[in-house]
Amino acid sequence: MLIHFPIVFWAVAAVAYGLAAAGASESIVLIAKFANGAGLIAAMLAMVAGLLELRFIDMSSEAMRVATQHMMVMATVWLCFLLALLLSISTGLERSSAQLAAGACAGAGFVLMGVGGWLGGRLVYEFGIAVKTRRDDR
């Protein structure tokens, strides 16, 4: 359940950063910053839940290999959005350069989030990770 929040926040942030890079108003930049920050915090909660699930995966299994790939991709996504936030609040760069760089980082993070989501989907739907099986009491 936790994964939906960073996805939504980061999708809003990526669009807002793109609009800001295209010259939209300062309020769009503010939306991008807040959505990104909320996504970073929500993603940390999802990461903790993922790490707790990791204990139940056999270390030598294909599922663990996919879980490791998922973790690495999603950590990279988190870093992309962190860099986007830092660039957007940076005072050392020209405003348009910082917004363009923040938009590029958010765009890269958004694309990588799709890859990480596919890997996470494999964990759930192919390997049954974090899925409680229902008992059939018939």
C-alpha positions in Angstrom: 0.0 0.0 0.0 2.8 2.4 0.7 4.2 2.4 -2.8 1.3 4.3 -4.2 2.2 7.5 -2.4 5.7 8.1 -3.8 4.5 7.2 -7.3 1.8 9.8 -7.2 4.0 12.5 -5.5 6.9 11.9 -7.9 4.6 11.9 -11.0 3.3 15.3 -9.9 6.8 16.5 -9.2 8.2 15.3 -12.6 5.4 17.1 -14.5 5.8 20.3 -12.3 9.6 20.3 -12.8 9.0 19.9 -16.5 6.6 22.9 -16.5 9.0 24.9 -14.4 11.8 24.2 -16.9 9.5 25.4 -19.7 9.1 28.7 -17.8 5.9 28.2 -15.8 5.2 30.4 -12.8 7.0 30.2 -9.4 3.9 28.5 -7.9 4.6 25.4 -10.2 8.1 25.3 -8.8 6.7 25.3 -5.3 4.4 22.4 -6.2 7.3 20.5 -7.6 9.4 21.0 -4.4 6.6 20.0 -2.0 5.5 17.0 -4.1 9.0 15.8 -4.4 9.7 16.2 -0.7 6.6 14.3 0.1 7.6 11.6 -2.3 11.0 11.3 -0.8 9.5 10.9 2.7 6.9 8.4 1.5 9.5 6.4 -0.4 11.5 6.0 2.8 8.5 4.4 4.5 8.1 2.1 1.5 11.8 1.2 1.6 11.5 0.2 5.3 8.5 -2.1 4.4 10.5 -3.6 1.6 13.5 -4.3 3.8 11.3 -6.0 6.3 9.9 -8.3 3.5 13.4 -9.0 2.3 14.0 -11.2 5.3 11.6 -13.8 4.0 13.2 -14.3 0.6 15.5 -17.2 0.1 19.0 -15.7 -0.4 19.9 -18.1 -3.3 16.6 -17.7 -5.2 15.7 -15.9 -8.4 13.3 -13.8 -6.3 16.3 -12.4 -4.3 18.1 -11.5 -7.5 15.1 -9.6 -8.7 14.6 -8.0 -5.3 18.2 -6.8 -5.3 17.7 -5.3 -8.8 14.5 -3.7 -7.6 16.2 -2.2 -4.6 19.1 -0.8 -6.6 16.9 0.8 -9.2 14.5 2.3 -6.6 17.5 3.6 -4.6 18.7 5.3 -7.8 15.2 6.8 -8.3 15.2 8.1 -4.8 18.6 9.7 -5.4 17.5 11.3 -8.7 14.5 12.9 -7.0 16.7 14.0 -4.1 19.1 15.6 -6.6 16.2 17.3 -8.3 15.0 18.8 -5.0 18.5 20.0 -4.1 18.9 21.6 -7.5 15.5 23.3 -7.3 16.4 24.9 -3.9 20.0 25.7 -4.9 21.0 29.3 -4.8 24.3 28.8 -6.5 22.9 28.1 -10.0 21.1 30.4 -12.4 17.4 29.8 -11.9 16.7 28.5 -15.4 19.7 26.2 -15.3 18.7 24.8 -12.0 15.2 24.2 -13.1 16.3 22.5 -16.3 18.7 20.3 -14.3 16.0 19.5 -11.7 13.6 18.6 -14.5 16.2 16.3 -16.1 16.8 14.5 -12.8 13.1 14.2 -12.1 12.5 12.9 -15.7 15.3 10.3 -15.3 13.9 9.3 -11.9 10.4 8.9 -13.4 11.6 6.7 -16.2 13.6 4.5 -13.8 10.6 4.3 -11.5 8.9 2.5 -14.3 11.7 0.0 -14.5 11.6 -0.4 -10.7 7.9 -0.8 -10.8 8.1 -3.6 -13.3 10.7 -5.4 -11.1 8.5 -4.9 -8.1 5.5 -6.3 -10.0 7.6 -9.4 -10.8 8.3 -9.8 -7.1 4.6 -9.7 -6.3 2.9 -11.4 -9.3 5.6 -13.9 -10.3 7.2 -14.8 -7.0 4.3 -14.0 -4.6 6.5 -11.8 -2.3 4.5 -9.9 0.3 1.3 -11.8 -0.6 -0.5 -13.6 2.1 -2.1 -16.8 0.9 -5.7 -17.3 1.8 -6.6 -20.5 3.5 -9.3 -22.4 1.8 -11.4 -23.7 4.6 -13.8 -25.7 2.4 
